[in-house]
Amino acid sequence: MALTVKLTHHTDNPMQAMMDAASRCYNTEPSETVVKKCFERGHMAIAEYASFQFEIRGVSRVTTHQIVRKRYSSFAQQSHRVKDDDISFVVPPSINQSDATLLEYLDFVHNARMFYERLIRKYNIPPEDARYVLPSGLCSVIEQGINARSLIELAHQRLCNRAQWEIREVVSRMKSLVADVCPLVANHMVPKCSFLDTCPEENDTCTNYPNT
C-alpha cells in the first residue's frame, strides 16, 4: 500500500476565517495584512479558526503512533480488532538499500502475517488478540483533523531533518496540500530552526543550523 495524503475537508475559506477573527481583536476591517502581522508577532490564536482534515493511507503504525501524540487534533484510525484481509507493510528506505536485508525483512513480515492468519483460522484466536504478532511496520489508515495553529506547530517538530523519515514525508505532503488553499499557513509550516535561526536541539547533527 503506497503512502498517500489527501486533504479531505477544510474550513471553507481559511484565510477569511482568520481575517474575521483578527479583525475582532484589533477592531479593524478584515484583511490579510492584519493576519500577517498577527503571525509575525506570534499571536497565533487566530490560526485556530482555520482547520484541515487529512486522510493518511499506507503509513506504518510506527508513524501513526507519532501522529496521535500531537495535542489538539482529532483522530480516527483503522481498527485491527477485526480481521484484516489486506495486510501490507512499509519498507524503510534503509532496509530497501540492500537486497539481502530486504529479502530477510520481507521473509520476517511474511511469517508474521502467516502466523496471524494461523492463529485466527487454526486456533480460533480473536483477531483483536492475533494482531499482537503483527510488526509495527503494518500499514494503517488514519484521518486527522487539526487547526492551523497546531498544524504549524506539528511542522516545526516533524519537518526537522532529525525527525523520522516517514512522518517527515507525511507532514511535507500536508504542507503541499495546504499551500493550495491557504499559502500563508503553508509558508509557516517549517522546521523550528528556520524561524529560530538556530538548532534548539542539544546536538551537532543539524545540517541547517549546527548547534555551536
Summary of the structure (lengths in Angstrom):
residues: 212
radius of gyration: 20.8
end to end distance: 41.9
largest distance: 69.7
contacts: 619
relative contact order: 0.17
helix: 50%
strand: 16%
